[in-house]
Amino acid sequence: MTIKDAEKLTGLTAKSIRLYESKGLITVDRNEENDYRNYTQENINQLKRIKVYRYFDFSIEEIKELLNDTPETVADKIQQKMEEYEDESEDISSK
């Protein structure tokens, strides 16, 4: 798949996809003939996970850890983020 295909399937921009690759969040094979990136379904799935993690405001470094964590650990970390948002919301409401 090309980067255009990856954009369509993930809703991410080419710039974001390249950033995630440069930061080591995904590893993309290159076409030997023209050196273009060749995205696999695994890359697409990983980009979708990254998009969700960014939605929860995880940093690039935190996402690197999340991508290697067990599903249970990821769920715990997302739950912690949600609790932080609730606390922030309550603080704002009280002000």
Buried (B, 14 or more C-beta within 10 A) or exposed (E): BEBEEBBEBBEBEEEBBBEBBEEEBBEBEEEEEEEEBBBBEEBBEBBBBBBEBBEBEBEBEBBBEBBEEEEEEBEEBBEEBEEEEEEEEEEEEEE
